[in-house]
Amino acid sequence: MQSPFPIPPFANECKTFAKTSFGASFTHPFVLALADGTLDPKLFRFYQIQDAKYLEAFSDACAILSTKVTDPEDKLWLIDAARMALVVEGQLHLGYGKTLGYDAKTIADTEATPNNLAYQNHMVTTAMRGTVLEGFCAIAPCPWLYIELGQHFLREKGSIPEDHPYASWLTMYSDPGFNDYMTNLLARVEKYALVSDQGSKNRAKLAFQQSCNYEWMFWEQAWTNQSWPSR
């Protein structure tokens, strides 16, 4: 499949390293049901609330990385990415909240699932304790995967029916405007890979793969309505 945005060499290494993990999301039953419109609205509601909580941690990871870079352009890009995670995607969550019966308070009062919390901790810990390259590689799979999923399903369908129950979700992530976001993100991955030693690059590829696995686990926690076992 031809990428809609340029993939620099190290980002391509990461994706190749995590090929199985990255590709697994495309066949997860939650994703397939979401794409064809048969997903139970209760499961989508569960997913949306958990996703909103996840994006708070994604924003935190970007903010942490912004304090570690010295290039003003990289700092500003990360600050904007942190804001975008909360504002732009937050609009999608609250838009569905009007029809699915949840609001900002519901999101705040809901506990993160085990899989969600583990993914959040992975991103934030990598941003805090890892190199800048490792931090970028921990956050990259989320937008990369969503954009590829959105554009993949758009190509399959040709167009998104207006009466599709999840049209807003599919429209958002199939938007070519996100290609610029990924171009900028992967350019920074390459920039920091070029000045990193092999040990850091190996850890960065592993962080990327782990995030890909957590993406699959995120679909799974929504599909199974995951809860804490001792509650």
C-alpha positions in Angstrom: 0.0 0.0 0.0 1.4 3.4 -1.1 1.9 5.7 1.9 0.0 9.0 1.7 3.0 10.7 3.3 6.8 10.3 3.0 8.3 7.7 5.3 12.0 8.5 6.1 14.5 5.6 6.5 14.4 5.2 10.3 10.6 5.4 10.5 10.5 2.8 7.8 12.8 0.6 10.0 10.4 1.0 12.9 7.4 0.1 10.9 9.2 -2.9 9.4 10.3 -4.0 12.8 6.7 -3.8 14.1 5.1 -5.0 10.9 3.0 -7.8 12.6 2.0 -5.6 15.5 1.1 -2.6 13.3 -0.9 -4.7 10.8 -2.9 -6.6 13.5 -5.2 -3.6 14.1 -6.5 -3.7 10.5 -8.2 -7.0 11.2 -9.4 -6.5 14.8 -13.2 -7.2 15.0 -13.8 -3.8 16.7 -12.1 -2.0 13.9 -13.9 -4.0 11.2 -17.3 -3.4 12.9 -16.5 0.3 13.3 -15.7 0.5 9.6 -18.8 -1.3 8.3 -21.1 0.5 10.8 -22.3 -2.6 12.7 -20.4 -1.8 15.9 -22.6 -1.8 19.0 -23.1 1.9 20.1 -22.4 0.9 23.7 -19.0 -0.4 22.7 -18.2 2.7 20.7 -19.3 4.9 23.7 -16.9 2.8 25.9 -14.1 3.3 23.4 -14.7 7.0 23.0 -14.5 7.7 26.7 -11.4 5.6 27.1 -9.8 7.3 24.1 -10.4 10.7 25.6 -8.6 9.6 28.7 -5.8 8.2 26.6 -5.3 11.4 24.7 -4.7 13.3 28.0 -1.6 11.1 28.4 -0.6 11.5 24.7 -0.8 15.2 25.3 1.3 14.9 28.5 4.0 12.9 26.6 4.2 15.6 23.9 4.4 18.3 26.6 7.2 16.4 28.3 9.1 16.0 25.1 8.8 19.7 24.4 10.9 20.4 27.5 13.6 18.0 26.3 14.2 19.4 22.8 16.2 22.6 22.2 15.1 23.4 18.7 12.4 26.1 19.0 10.5 24.7 16.0 10.5 21.2 17.5 9.3 22.7 20.8 6.5 24.6 19.2 5.4 21.6 17.1 5.2 19.4 20.2 3.3 22.0 22.1 0.8 22.2 19.2 0.6 18.4 19.1 -0.2 18.4 22.8 -2.9 21.0 22.3 -4.3 19.2 19.2 -4.7 15.9 21.0 -7.0 17.6 23.5 -8.8 20.2 21.4 -9.3 18.8 17.9 -9.9 15.2 18.9 -11.8 16.4 22.0 -14.4 17.9 19.7 -15.0 14.5 18.1 -15.4 12.9 21.5 -17.9 15.5 22.8 -19.7 15.5 19.5 -20.5 11.8 19.9 -21.2 12.4 23.6 -24.3 14.3 22.7 -25.8 11.3 21.0 -24.3 8.6 23.1 -24.9 10.2 26.5 -21.6 11.3 28.0 -19.9 14.6 28.6 -16.6 15.9 30.0 -17.6 15.0 33.6 -18.3 11.5 32.5 -14.9 11.2 31.0 -13.2 12.7 34.1 -15.1 10.4 36.4 -14.4 7.2 34.4 -11.5 5.0 35.4 -9.0 4.0 32.8 -9.0 0.3 31.9 -5.9 -1.8 32.6 -4.9 -1.8 28.9 -5.5 1.9 28.6 -3.5 2.8 31.8 -0.6 0.5 30.7 -0.4 2.3 27.3 -0.5 5.7 29.0 2.3 4.7 31.4 4.3 3.4 28.5 4.1 6.7 26.6 4.7 9.0 29.5 7.5 6.9 31.0 9.3 6.7 27.7 9.0 10.4 27.2 10.3 11.1 30.7 13.1 8.5 30.9 14.0 7.7 27.4 15.8 9.8 24.7 13.9 12.2 22.6 14.0 9.7 19.7 12.5 7.0 22.0 9.8 9.4 23.1 8.9 10.3 19.5 8.7 6.6 18.6 6.4 5.9 21.5 3.8 8.4 20.3 4.1 7.9 16.6 2.1 4.7 16.1 -1.2 6.2 17.4 -1.6 8.9 14.7 0.1 6.8 12.1 -2.1 3.9 12.5 -5.3 5.9 12.7 -4.5 7.8 9.5 -3.7 4.6 7.7 -6.9 2.9 9.0 -9.0 5.9 8.0 -7.6 6.2 4.5 -7.6 2.4 4.0 -11.3 2.2 4.7 -12.1 5.2 2.6 -10.3 3.6 -0.4 -12.3 0.4 0.3 -15.6 2.1 0.4 -15.0 4.8 -2.2 -17.0 7.2 -0.1 -18.5 7.4 3.4 -22.3 7.2 3.5 -23.9 10.1 5.2 -26.1 7.7 7.3 -23.0 5.7 8.5 -23.3 5.8 12.3 -19.5 6.5 12.6 -19.1 8.8 9.6 -17.5 11.5 11.7 -14.8 9.2 13.0 -14.1 7.8 9.5 -14.2 11.3 7.9 -11.8 12.7 10.5 -9.1 10.0 10.2 -9.4 9.7 6.4 -8.8 13.5 6.0 -5.6 14.1 3.9 -4.9 17.1 6.2 -3.5 14.6 8.7 -0.8 13.7 6.1 1.1 17.0 6.9 1.0 16.1 10.6 2.6 12.7 9.9 5.1 14.2 7.5 6.3 16.6 10.3 6.2 13.9 13.0 8.3 11.4 11.0 10.7 14.1 9.8 11.5 14.7 13.5 11.9 10.9 14.1 14.5 10.9 11.3 16.2 14.0 12.6 16.8 12.5 16.1 17.6 9.1 14.7 20.5 10.7 12.7 22.1 11.9 16.0 21.4 8.8 18.1 23.6 5.8 18.9 22.6 2.3 18.0 21.4 1.5 21.5 19.0 4.4 21.5 17.7 3.4 18.0 17.1 -0.2 19.1 15.2 1.0 22.2 13.2 3.4 19.9 12.2 0.6 17.6 11.1 -1.5 20.6 9.1 1.5 22.0 7.4 1.8 18.6 6.5 -1.9 18.5 5.2 -1.8 22.1 2.9 1.1 21.2 1.7 -0.8 18.2 0.8 -3.7 20.5 -0.9 -1.3 22.9 -3.0 0.0 20.0 -4.3 -3.5 19.3 -4.9 -4.0 23.1 -6.8 -0.7 23.0 -9.3 -2.0 20.5 -9.5 -5.3 22.5 -10.3 -3.5 25.8 -13.2 -1.7 24.1 -14.4 -4.9 22.3 -14.4 -6.9 25.5 -15.7 -4.0 27.7 -12.6 -4.5 29.9 -12.7 -3.8 33.6 -10.4 -4.3 36.5 -10.5 -8.0 37.6 -10.9 -7.3 41.4 -13.7 -4.8 41.1 
